[in-house]
Amino acid sequence: MNHKGQVFVLFVLLLPLFCMLAMYIVDNGIILYEKHQLEEINKLAISYALVNRETTEDKVKEIIRKNEEDVDSIRVNIDESVQIEIKKEIRSIFGIIIGKKNYEITSYLDGSMVDGKIQYLKIS
């Protein structure tokens, strides 16, 4: 009995699934990379604000914008600790197929100085 035709049909049916899975993985990789970049910039800005206690919220926003120009919104609160929320919208490469043109990513960190060391609290 010859099964080559059955295998070909199965391959043709599964090929779009494998392609969609690969596209999903690429899009999620881009999202994770961009989120990591935002968190690193967030840590940099919090470190600056905690070390330079006389700094203003506008100066912290300026530091963030120097490191990442495409930021959509920045919220900064400086008191005993420093809270920064950065939002950025990135374009989807393959999400357009399912109707998702953009992804919004957010990095929200709370940083404080404890025993001379900076501690970060990631808030989801």
TORPA-4810 file (N, C-alpha, C, O; in nm, 3 decimals):
<nodes>
NODE_1_0.083_-0.118_0.000_0.000_0.000_0.000_0.088_0.125_0.000_0.188_0.129_0.072_M
NODE_2_0.054_0.225_-0.079_0.132_0.347_-0.094_0.073_0.458_-0.007_-0.043_0.496_-0.025_N
NODE_3_0.153_0.511_0.088_0.107_0.615_0.181_0.163_0.753_0.148_0.142_0.847_0.225_H
NODE_4_0.233_0.767_0.037_0.295_0.896_0.004_0.191_1.005_-0.016_0.215_1.119_0.024_K
NODE_5_0.082_0.975_-0.073_-0.023_1.075_-0.095_-0.085_1.122_0.036_-0.119_1.240_0.050_G
NODE_6_-0.099_1.033_0.132_-0.155_1.070_0.261_-0.061_1.160_0.339_-0.104_1.255_0.404_Q
NODE_7_0.067_1.131_0.332_0.167_1.213_0.401_0.171_1.353_0.341_0.183_1.452_0.413_V
NODE_8_0.160_1.361_0.210_0.161_1.493_0.144_0.040_1.576_0.186_0.054_1.696_0.211_F
NODE_9_-0.076_1.516_0.194_-0.196_1.587_0.238_-0.179_1.636_0.381_-0.215_1.749_0.413_V
NODE_10_-0.125_1.552_0.468_-0.101_1.589_0.606_-0.001_1.705_0.614_-0.020_1.799_0.692_L
NODE_11_0.103_1.699_0.533_0.203_1.805_0.529_0.140_1.937_0.486_0.167_2.041_0.546_F
NODE_12_0.058_1.934_0.383_-0.008_2.055_0.333_-0.102_2.112_0.438_-0.114_2.234_0.448_V
NODE_13_-0.167_2.029_0.513_-0.258_2.077_0.617_-0.183_2.135_0.738_-0.230_2.231_0.799_L
NODE_14_-0.068_2.079_0.771_0.007_2.124_0.889_0.103_2.239_0.860_0.142_2.309_0.953_L
NODE_15_0.140_2.260_0.737_0.234_2.366_0.703_0.188_2.505_0.749_0.268_2.578_0.808_L
NODE_16_0.062_2.544_0.726_0.019_2.675_0.776_0.026_2.686_0.929_0.056_2.793_0.982_P
NODE_17_0.000_2.578_0.999_0.011_2.580_1.145_0.155_2.605_1.190_0.179_2.684_1.281_L
NODE_18_0.249_2.538_1.126_0.390_2.559_1.160_0.434_2.701_1.127_0.510_2.762_1.203_F
NODE_19_0.388_2.755_1.016_0.422_2.893_0.979_0.364_2.992_1.081_0.433_3.086_1.121_C
NODE_20_0.239_2.971_1.122_0.178_3.060_1.220_0.249_3.051_1.355_0.265_3.152_1.423_M
NODE_21_0.290_2.933_1.393_0.364_2.916_1.518_0.498_2.989_1.512_0.537_3.054_1.609_L
NODE_22_0.567_2.980_1.399_0.694_3.051_1.383_0.673_3.202_1.389_0.752_3.273_1.451_A
NODE_23_0.566_3.253_1.327_0.537_3.396_1.331_0.506_3.442_1.473_0.550_3.549_1.516_M
NODE_24_0.432_3.361_1.546_0.399_3.391_1.685_0.526_3.400_1.770_0.539_3.489_1.854_Y
NODE_25_0.617_3.307_1.748_0.742_3.305_1.824_0.826_3.429_1.793_0.884_3.488_1.883_I
NODE_26_0.833_3.468_1.667_0.910_3.587_1.628_0.849_3.713_1.691_0.922_3.795_1.747_V
NODE_27_0.718_3.729_1.682_0.653_3.847_1.742_0.675_3.852_1.893_0.706_3.958_1.947_D
NODE_28_0.661_3.739_1.960_0.682_3.738_2.105_0.827_3.765_2.141_0.854_3.827_2.244_N
NODE_29_0.920_3.721_2.060_1.061_3.751_2.083_1.088_3.900_2.074_1.163_3.955_2.155_G
NODE_30_1.028_3.965_1.977_1.044_4.110_1.962_0.983_4.182_2.082_1.042_4.277_2.134_I
NODE_31_0.866_4.138_2.126_0.801_4.200_2.241_0.887_4.185_2.366_0.906_4.282_2.440_I
NODE_32_0.939_4.065_2.391_1.023_4.043_2.509_1.151_4.126_2.504_1.194_4.179_2.607_L
NODE_33_1.211_4.137_2.387_1.332_4.219_2.373_1.302_4.365_2.405_1.377_4.428_2.480_Y
NODE_34_1.195_4.420_2.349_1.159_4.559_2.373_1.124_4.583_2.521_1.160_4.686_2.577_E
NODE_35_1.055_4.489_2.582_1.020_4.502_2.725_1.146_4.502_2.810_1.157_4.579_2.905_K
NODE_36_1.241_4.416_2.776_1.368_4.412_2.849_1.442_4.545_2.835_1.498_4.596_2.932_H
NODE_37_1.443_4.602_2.715_1.508_4.730_2.692_1.443_4.840_2.778_1.514_4.920_2.839_Q
NODE_38_1.310_4.842_2.783_1.239_4.941_2.866_1.273_4.924_3.013_1.290_5.023_3.084_L
NODE_39_1.281_4.801_3.060_1.313_4.779_3.200_1.455_4.823_3.234_1.478_4.875_3.343_E
NODE_40_1.548_4.803_3.143_1.685_4.849_3.166_1.691_5.002_3.172_1.761_5.058_3.256_E
NODE_41_1.620_5.068_3.083_1.614_5.214_3.084_1.547_5.262_3.212_1.589_5.361_3.271_I
NODE_42_1.444_5.193_3.254_1.374_5.225_3.377_1.469_5.215_3.497_1.470_5.304_3.583_N
NODE_43_1.548_5.109_3.503_1.645_5.092_3.612_1.749_5.203_3.611_1.788_5.254_3.716_K
NODE_44_1.795_5.240_3.492_1.892_5.348_3.478_1.837_5.479_3.534_1.905_5.549_3.608_L
NODE_45_1.713_5.511_3.498_1.651_5.635_3.543_1.626_5.633_3.694_1.646_5.735_3.761_A
NODE_46_1.583_5.520_3.746_1.562_5.509_3.892_1.694_5.524_3.966_1.700_5.593_4.067_I
NODE_47_1.799_5.461_3.916_1.931_5.473_3.979_1.975_5.618_3.982_2.025_5.667_4.083_S
NODE_48_1.957_5.687_3.870_1.996_5.829_3.864_1.918_5.911_3.965_1.975_5.994_4.036_Y
NODE_49_1.786_5.888_3.972_1.703_5.966_4.064_1.736_5.937_4.210_1.730_6.028_4.293_A
NODE_50_1.771_5.814_4.242_1.803_5.781_4.381_1.941_5.831_4.422_1.960_5.870_4.537_L
NODE_51_2.034_5.831_4.331_2.168_5.881_4.363_2.169_6.034_4.369_2.234_6.092_4.456_V
NODE_52_2.097_6.098_4.279_2.087_6.245_4.275_1.951_6.285_4.332_1.858_6.311_4.256_N
NODE_53_1.940_6.290_4.462_1.812_6.311_4.528_1.748_6.446_4.495_1.626_6.460_4.510_R
NODE_54_1.825_6.543_4.453_1.767_6.675_4.421_1.715_6.684_4.278_1.670_6.790_4.235_E
NODE_55_1.719_6.575_4.205_1.673_6.575_4.066_1.522_6.594_4.058_1.449_6.569_4.155_T
NODE_56_1.476_6.639_3.942_1.333_6.662_3.921_1.275_6.553_3.831_1.348_6.478_3.766_T
NODE_57_1.144_6.546_3.830_1.077_6.448_3.745_1.104_6.476_3.597_1.116_6.383_3.518_E
NODE_58_1.114_6.605_3.560_1.142_6.640_3.421_1.281_6.593_3.378_1.299_6.550_3.264_D
NODE_59_1.378_6.600_3.468_1.514_6.554_3.436_1.515_6.403_3.415_1.584_6.353_3.326_K
NODE_60_1.439_6.330_3.497_1.431_6.184_3.481_1.364_6.150_3.348_1.409_6.059_3.278_V
NODE_61_1.258_6.221_3.313_1.192_6.198_3.184_1.287_6.228_3.068_1.286_6.158_2.967_K
NODE_62_1.369_6.330_3.083_1.466_6.365_2.978_1.568_6.252_2.960_1.605_6.219_2.848_E
NODE_63_1.613_6.194_3.070_1.708_6.082_3.062_1.645_5.963_2.990_1.709_5.897_2.909_I
NODE_64_1.519_5.937_3.021_1.450_5.825_2.956_1.437_5.851_2.807_1.463_5.761_2.726_I
NODE_65_1.398_5.971_2.769_1.380_6.004_2.627_1.512_6.003_2.551_1.514_5.975_2.431_R
NODE_66_1.623_6.035_2.618_1.753_6.027_2.552_1.790_5.882_2.519_1.856_5.855_2.419_K
NODE_67_1.746_5.789_2.603_1.779_5.648_2.582_1.677_5.575_2.496_1.710_5.474_2.433_N
NODE_68_1.555_5.625_2.492_1.450_5.562_2.410_1.359_5.672_2.357_1.280_5.730_2.431_E
NODE_69_1.372_5.701_2.229_1.299_5.812_2.168_1.153_5.782_2.140_1.071_5.874_2.138_E
NODE_70_1.119_5.656_2.119_0.984_5.620_2.075_0.888_5.588_2.190_0.794_5.510_2.172_D
NODE_71_0.911_5.646_2.306_0.825_5.620_2.421_0.696_5.699_2.406_0.698_5.817_2.370_V
NODE_72_0.582_5.632_2.433_0.452_5.699_2.422_0.418_5.779_2.546_0.369_5.892_2.535_D
NODE_73_0.441_5.723_2.664_0.411_5.797_2.787_0.507_5.758_2.898_0.555_5.645_2.905_S
NODE_74_0.533_5.855_2.985_0.622_5.835_3.099_0.554_5.897_3.220_0.512_6.013_3.217_I
NODE_75_0.544_5.819_3.327_0.496_5.871_3.454_0.607_5.853_3.557_0.661_5.744_3.572_R
NODE_76_0.640_5.960_3.626_0.746_5.957_3.726_0.691_6.013_3.857_0.625_6.116_3.859_V
NODE_77_0.721_5.942_3.966_0.685_5.990_4.099_0.807_5.974_4.188_0.857_5.863_4.209_N
NODE_78_0.855_6.086_4.240_0.973_6.083_4.326_0.931_6.126_4.467_0.884_6.238_4.487_I
NODE_79_0.949_6.036_4.562_0.929_6.069_4.704_1.034_5.989_4.782_1.153_6.002_4.753_D
NODE_80_0.994_5.909_4.878_1.090_5.824_4.950_1.153_5.724_4.853_1.272_5.693_4.861_E
NODE_81_1.071_5.676_4.762_1.119_5.586_4.657_1.088_5.653_4.522_1.030_5.761_4.517_S
NODE_82_1.128_5.587_4.416_1.104_5.640_4.282_1.022_5.538_4.204_1.062_5.423_4.189_V
NODE_83_0.907_5.582_4.155_0.824_5.496_4.072_0.822_5.553_3.930_0.796_5.672_3.909_Q
NODE_84_0.849_5.467_3.835_0.849_5.509_3.694_0.770_5.407_3.612_0.791_5.286_3.623_I
NODE_85_0.680_5.459_3.531_0.606_5.376_3.437_0.632_5.428_3.297_0.612_5.546_3.268_E
NODE_86_0.678_5.338_3.211_0.708_5.374_3.072_0.619_5.288_2.983_0.614_5.166_2.999_I
NODE_87_0.550_5.353_2.890_0.467_5.280_2.794_0.517_5.308_2.653_0.555_5.420_2.619_K
NODE_88_0.517_5.202_2.574_0.564_5.213_2.436_0.479_5.122_2.349_0.444_5.010_2.389_K
NODE_89_0.448_5.169_2.232_0.373_5.087_2.137_0.468_5.045_2.026_0.536_5.128_1.965_E
NODE_90_0.472_4.915_2.000_0.559_4.865_1.892_0.472_4.800_1.786_0.367_4.743_1.813_I
NODE_91_0.520_4.810_1.664_0.448_4.754_1.550_0.464_4.603_1.544_0.573_4.550_1.567_R
NODE_92_0.357_4.538_1.514_0.360_4.393_1.499_0.409_4.358_1.358_0.374_4.425_1.261_S
NODE_93_0.488_4.255_1.350_0.535_4.212_1.218_0.436_4.113_1.158_0.394_4.130_1.043_I
NODE_94_0.399_4.013_1.233_0.310_3.910_1.181_0.170_3.915_1.241_0.080_3.847_1.192_F
NODE_95_0.151_3.994_1.345_0.020_4.004_1.408_-0.085_4.065_1.319_-0.205_4.050_1.345_G
NODE_96_-0.043_4.132_1.214_-0.135_4.192_1.119_-0.227_4.086_1.058_-0.342_4.114_1.023_I
NODE_97_-0.177_3.965_1.046_-0.255_3.855_0.989_-0.379_3.828_1.074_-0.485_3.795_1.020_I
NODE_98_-0.366_3.841_1.206_-0.480_3.816_1.295_-0.548_3.946_1.339_-0.635_3.945_1.425_I
NODE_99_-0.507_4.058_1.279_-0.571_4.186_1.308_-0.506_4.265_1.420_-0.566_4.362_1.467_G
NODE_100_-0.388_4.228_1.465_-0.317_4.299_1.573_-0.203_4.378_1.511_-0.097_4.322_1.482_K
NODE_101_-0.226_4.509_1.489_-0.123_4.591_1.423_-0.013_4.634_1.518_0.104_4.641_1.479_K
NODE_102_-0.048_4.662_1.644_0.049_4.712_1.741_0.035_4.639_1.873_-0.072_4.587_1.907_N
NODE_103_0.145_4.636_1.946_0.145_4.583_2.082_0.188_4.695_2.175_0.282_4.769_2.145_Y
NODE_104_0.120_4.709_2.288_0.160_4.808_2.388_0.235_4.735_2.499_0.185_4.640_2.558_E
NODE_105_0.356_4.782_2.525_0.434_4.723_2.632_0.454_4.828_2.741_0.465_4.947_2.713_I
NODE_106_0.460_4.781_2.865_0.471_4.871_2.979_0.578_4.818_3.074_0.588_4.698_3.099_T
NODE_107_0.657_4.910_3.125_0.755_4.877_3.228_0.725_4.966_3.347_0.730_5.089_3.337_S
NODE_108_0.693_4.905_3.461_0.662_4.982_3.581_0.748_4.929_3.694_0.732_4.815_3.738_Y
NODE_109_0.840_5.013_3.742_0.930_4.974_3.850_0.922_5.073_3.964_0.897_5.192_3.944_L
NODE_110_0.944_5.023_4.082_0.952_5.103_4.203_1.091_5.078_4.260_1.125_4.963_4.290_D
NODE_111_1.169_5.181_4.276_1.304_5.165_4.328_1.323_5.243_4.455_1.270_5.353_4.471_G
NODE_112_1.399_5.185_4.547_1.427_5.254_4.673_1.568_5.219_4.718_1.626_5.119_4.675_S
NODE_113_1.622_5.304_4.805_1.756_5.284_4.857_1.743_5.216_4.994_1.682_5.271_5.086_M
NODE_114_1.801_5.095_5.006_1.796_5.020_5.132_1.940_4.984_5.170_2.007_4.911_5.097_V
NODE_115_1.985_5.035_5.283_2.122_5.009_5.331_2.228_5.044_5.227_2.326_4.972_5.211_D
NODE_116_2.207_5.153_5.158_2.303_5.199_5.059_2.298_5.126_4.926_2.381_5.151_4.838_G
NODE_117_2.204_5.036_4.910_2.190_4.961_4.784_2.053_4.991_4.724_1.955_5.013_4.795_K
NODE_118_2.050_4.993_4.592_1.924_5.019_4.522_1.849_4.887_4.505_1.905_4.788_4.457_I
NODE_119_1.722_4.887_4.546_1.638_4.771_4.528_1.523_4.807_4.436_1.463_4.914_4.449_Q
NODE_120_1.494_4.719_4.343_1.387_4.741_4.246_1.271_4.647_4.276_1.291_4.530_4.308_Y
NODE_121_1.152_4.699_4.266_1.032_4.617_4.280_0.955_4.629_4.150_0.910_4.737_4.113_L
NODE_122_0.941_4.517_4.082_0.871_4.514_3.954_0.722_4.501_3.980_0.678_4.408_4.048_K
NODE_123_0.646_4.593_3.929_0.502_4.593_3.949_0.436_4.561_3.816_0.458_4.632_3.717_I
NODE_124_0.356_4.455_3.812_0.294_4.412_3.687_0.170_4.490_3.657_0.105_4.467_3.555_S
</nodes>
